[in-house]
Amino acid sequence: MQDILKKLYMVALERKSEPSEKSYTRYLYDKGLDKILKKVGEECAETIIAAKNGDNQETVLEICDLIYHLMVLMVEQDIRLEDVTGELEKRSQKTGNLKTIRDTDKNT
């Protein structure tokens, strides 16, 4: 899985460095951070809706869209894929780290 994420990240990185590229990714970079953040938010909401509707096929598609837009955001913010995968690796080593649930969180 990490290989496909790396490929996707590299495409996003290449599109940013090639201003003559006529692609959707390049369009997002040209529009700037606000547009990228808007798309991340939209894809997040669409993922939630698809999951809530119980449509696994649509949920997979929306998760892919969300991951793609997160990669674009990472490149825009100069966040390396290795930084994210390294943090995920650290977190995977943790056990018994359940956060205390507050009364206000009981319904979610």
C-alpha positions, -999 to +999 in steps of 0.1 A: +000+000+000+028+024+008+041+021-028+008+034-043+007+062-018+043+071-027+034+071-064+004+093-058+024+117-037+051+118-064+025+127-090+012+155-068+047+167-062+056+166-100+024+185-109+033+213-085+068+217-100+055+218-136+035+250-140+029+242-177+010+210-168-026+212-177-042+190-151-067+191-123-039+188-097-021+218-113-054+237-113-057+231-075-022+244-069-029+275-091-060+283-071-042+280-038-046+267-003-082+278+002-094+258-029-074+228-017-088+230+018-123+233+003-119+202-017-105+183+013-136+193+033-160+184+004-144+150+000-144+143+037-182+151+038-188+129+008-170+101+025-191+105+056-223+105+036-214+074+015-205+055+047-236+067+065-257+054+035-240+020+038-227+022+002-193+005+004-185+009-032-192+047-031-173+049+002-142+034-013-144+059-042-148+089-018-120+076+004-097+076-027-108+111-036-101+122+000-066+106+001-058+123-033-068+157-020-049+152+012-018+144-008-022+176-027-026+194+006+006+178+019+026+189-011+011+224-009+022+226+028+056+210+022+047+180+043+067+149+033+050+115+029+077+101+051+066+124+079+031+111+078+040+074+074+066+078+102+040+092+126+016+064+116+044+039+123+049+054+158+012+053+165+010+017+155+034+008+182+011+022+209-012+001+229-036+009+257-039+045+248-077+049+248-085+085+255-109+093+283-144+099+269-160+131+282-197+133+289-202+156+259-187+129+236-211+101+247-233+104+216-206+102+190 
